Structures are given as C-alpha cells and as structure tokens.
C-alpha cells in the first residue's frame, strides 16, 4: 500500500473515531475529539489527521445512520433557541458559530455566539439588567499568520441548553477567525442567515 493511500485510510479512521466521540456526547471540542481518536487509531503524522471538514462529514454520516429521526429535531430546537437568543442580543451584532450552525448539533450541545461591543462590560451590564446569571472564562481565538487572541466569554443556561457568548471588540466584526482546527475560516451566520437556513430545513 502506498504511503499516500495509508495516510488517507488513517485519516478516514481518525475522522470516524472522532465523529463517534462527538456523537456520544462525551466531548464537544473537535480538537480534543481528534486527538483522542488519533491516539486510539495510532495516527502519528500530520498527514494522518483529518481536517475539520472531514470530521464534520464523518459525523453527518454517523448521524444519518444512527440518529436519523432524532438529530434533525434536536438541531431544529437548538436553532430556534439560538434565534431567540440572537434576537435578545441584537444590539451586539450576534453571529452564530459552531455545531448549531454547521448542522451537526444535537441535544446537550451548546449554542455558541460571537458578540461585538465597544467593551465587554456593555454585554455584562446587559446580562445583569436582564437578570441572567452567567459564568465567565476566556477563549483563545486563532487568526491567519499564527495570530492568536484571548477574548472573555460569558456562558449561561437557557433551560437545559448552555449558551456561550464570546465577547469581541467592534472592529473584530471585519476579521475572520479560523475554525477550531485552524485549517479553514470559521463559519459565522447573522440572524437573517440563520433564519434562511431554518427555512431550508
């Protein structure tokens, strides 16, 4: 078997294992899922690691085989919750990212929103005014050219669902971060783009 063929087969195996890890709900972080899958399969080189897109495709195949009835319903519920949250947070130019946008989310997954404000305190004051209790943490976001920036995060629960807000400065609206594996630009959607997606089902 050629080196390229072996690497391709390994990538597919890692993508499948990572998809299984993401699907069983034990992990929502695609980077951790890929690392665990690579360890399990014994993938040791960069050529044997699947891209974000390859893992997403493997996850969609897994869901179509094993969660065909339930996953689309759960995804639609999460998108409806995301729509409601984005309407509430319209002042901060919300953008939906992550599995709820991509279409691989299921019950138990969090809704990830990017918000844009002059200062993080604006968002925090808004949450206080709305009497929404939140937890704070930080997130590292990567950009082209090996640039990384750390932004504050507020997360809260709406019913059973976690909503995670990453707080960016206004000028970051024009800057496209990379996806979690750093191999492509992060997909982001406005409220109207999400609503269009929901119409299409």
C-alpha positions as CSV (number, residue, x, y, z in Angstrom):
1,X,0.0,0.0,0.0
2,X,1.4,3.4,-0.9
3,X,2.2,6.0,1.7
4,X,-0.5,8.4,0.4
5,X,-3.1,5.6,0.5
6,X,-2.1,4.6,4.0
7,X,-2.3,8.2,5.2
8,X,-5.7,8.6,3.6
9,X,-7.1,5.5,5.2
10,X,-5.7,6.6,8.6
11,X,-7.3,10.0,8.1
12,X,-10.7,8.3,7.4
13,X,-10.3,6.1,10.5
14,X,-9.4,9.1,12.7
15,X,-12.4,11.1,11.3
16,X,-14.8,8.2,12.0
17,X,-13.5,7.7,15.6
18,X,-13.6,11.5,16.2
19,X,-17.2,11.6,14.9
20,X,-18.1,8.7,17.3
21,X,-16.6,10.6,20.3
22,X,-18.5,13.8,19.3
23,X,-21.7,11.9,18.7
24,X,-21.7,10.1,22.1
25,X,-21.8,13.4,23.9
26,X,-18.7,12.9,26.0
27,X,-16.8,15.7,24.2
28,X,-17.9,18.8,22.2
29,X,-14.4,20.0,21.4
30,X,-13.4,18.9,17.9
31,X,-9.7,19.3,18.8
32,X,-9.9,17.0,21.8
33,X,-12.0,14.5,19.8
34,X,-9.4,14.4,17.0
35,X,-6.6,14.0,19.5
36,X,-8.3,11.1,21.3
37,X,-9.2,9.5,18.0
38,X,-5.6,9.8,16.7
39,X,-4.3,8.2,19.9
40,X,-6.8,5.3,19.6
41,X,-6.1,4.6,15.9
42,X,-2.3,5.2,16.3
43,X,-2.1,8.1,13.8
44,X,1.2,9.8,14.4
45,X,1.8,12.2,11.5
46,X,0.1,15.4,10.3
47,X,-0.9,13.7,7.1
48,X,-3.0,11.2,9.1
49,X,-5.0,13.8,10.9
50,X,-8.4,14.7,9.2
51,X,-9.5,18.3,8.6
52,X,-12.4,19.9,10.3
53,X,-14.5,19.3,7.2
54,X,-13.6,15.6,7.1
55,X,-14.7,15.1,10.7
56,X,-17.9,17.1,10.1
57,X,-18.7,14.9,7.1
58,X,-18.0,11.7,9.1
59,X,-20.2,13.0,11.9
60,X,-23.1,13.7,9.5
61,X,-22.8,10.2,8.0
62,X,-22.8,8.7,11.6
63,X,-25.9,10.8,12.5
64,X,-27.7,9.8,9.3
65,X,-27.1,6.2,10.1
66,X,-27.8,6.1,13.9
67,X,-29.7,9.3,14.7
68,X,-31.8,9.8,11.6
69,X,-35.1,10.5,13.3
70,X,-33.9,12.4,16.4
71,X,-30.9,14.6,15.4
72,X,-32.8,16.8,12.9
73,X,-35.4,17.5,15.6
74,X,-32.8,18.3,18.2
75,X,-30.9,20.5,15.8
76,X,-34.0,22.5,14.9
77,X,-34.8,23.0,18.6
78,X,-31.3,24.4,19.2
79,X,-31.5,26.6,16.2
80,X,-34.8,28.0,17.5
81,X,-33.2,28.7,20.8
82,X,-30.2,30.3,19.0
83,X,-32.7,32.5,17.1
84,X,-34.4,33.7,20.3
85,X,-31.0,34.4,22.0
86,X,-29.8,36.4,18.9
87,X,-33.0,38.5,18.9
88,X,-32.4,39.3,22.6
89,X,-28.8,40.2,21.9
90,X,-29.3,42.1,18.6
91,X,-27.6,45.2,20.0
92,X,-24.3,43.3,19.9
93,X,-24.4,42.1,16.3
94,X,-24.6,38.4,17.2
95,X,-23.1,35.8,15.0
96,X,-23.9,32.1,15.3
97,X,-20.9,29.7,15.1
98,X,-20.2,26.0,15.8
99,X,-22.2,22.8,15.5
100,X,-25.6,24.5,15.7
101,X,-24.7,26.5,12.5
102,X,-22.9,23.6,10.8
103,X,-25.8,21.2,11.3
104,X,-24.1,18.5,13.5
105,X,-25.5,19.7,16.8
106,X,-27.8,17.5,18.9
107,X,-29.4,17.7,22.4
108,X,-26.8,18.6,25.0
109,X,-24.6,20.6,22.7
110,X,-24.0,24.3,23.5
111,X,-25.1,27.2,21.4
112,X,-22.0,29.4,20.5
113,X,-22.5,33.1,19.7
114,X,-20.0,35.8,18.9
115,X,-20.9,39.2,20.2
116,X,-19.3,42.6,19.3
117,X,-19.2,45.6,21.6
118,X,-17.0,48.6,22.5
119,X,-16.2,47.0,25.8
120,X,-17.1,43.6,27.4
121,X,-18.7,45.5,30.2
122,X,-21.5,46.5,27.9
123,X,-22.5,42.9,27.5
124,X,-22.1,42.1,31.2
125,X,-24.3,45.1,32.1
126,X,-26.9,43.9,29.7
127,X,-26.9,40.4,31.2
128,X,-27.2,42.0,34.7
129,X,-30.2,44.1,33.5
130,X,-31.8,41.0,32.1
131,X,-31.1,39.2,35.4
132,X,-29.3,36.4,33.6
133,X,-26.7,34.7,35.8
134,X,-23.5,33.8,33.9
135,X,-20.1,32.2,34.4
136,X,-17.1,33.9,32.9
137,X,-14.0,32.3,31.3
138,X,-11.7,33.0,28.4
139,X,-11.3,31.6,24.9
140,X,-8.3,31.7,22.6
141,X,-9.2,32.6,19.0
142,X,-6.8,32.0,16.1
143,X,-6.3,34.1,13.0
144,X,-4.2,33.7,9.9
145,X,-0.5,34.2,10.3
146,X,-0.3,32.3,13.6
147,X,-2.0,35.2,15.4
148,X,-3.9,34.3,18.5
149,X,-6.0,36.5,20.7
150,X,-7.8,35.8,24.0
151,X,-11.3,37.0,24.5
152,X,-13.7,37.0,27.5
153,X,-16.6,34.5,27.5
154,X,-19.9,34.6,29.3
155,X,-21.9,31.4,29.5
156,X,-25.4,30.8,30.9
157,X,-28.1,28.2,30.7
158,X,-31.4,28.6,28.9
159,X,-33.4,25.7,30.2
160,X,-31.2,22.6,29.6
161,X,-29.0,24.4,27.0
162,X,-25.7,26.2,27.6
163,X,-25.3,29.4,25.6
164,X,-21.7,30.6,25.3
165,X,-21.0,34.2,24.4
166,X,-17.5,35.1,23.2
167,X,-17.1,38.9,23.5
168,X,-15.2,40.6,20.7
169,X,-14.4,44.3,20.1
170,X,-16.4,46.0,17.4
171,X,-13.5,46.0,14.9
172,X,-13.3,42.2,15.1
173,X,-16.5,42.0,13.0
174,X,-14.3,42.5,9.9
175,X,-11.7,40.0,11.0
176,X,-12.3,36.3,10.1
177,X,-11.1,33.9,12.8
178,X,-10.0,30.4,11.9
179,X,-12.0,27.3,12.8
180,X,-11.0,25.2,15.9
181,X,-8.5,23.1,13.9
182,X,-7.0,26.1,12.2
183,X,-7.4,24.7,8.7
184,X,-10.2,27.0,7.4
185,X,-12.0,30.2,8.2
186,X,-14.7,29.9,10.9
187,X,-18.2,29.9,9.5
188,X,-20.4,32.6,11.1
189,X,-24.0,33.5,10.5
190,X,-26.2,36.6,11.2
191,X,-29.7,36.2,12.5
192,X,-31.2,36.6,9.0
193,X,-28.8,33.9,7.6
194,X,-29.8,31.6,10.4
195,X,-33.5,32.2,9.7
196,X,-32.8,31.5,6.0
197,X,-31.1,28.2,7.0
198,X,-34.1,27.2,9.1
199,X,-36.5,27.8,6.3
200,X,-34.5,25.4,4.1
201,X,-34.6,22.8,6.9
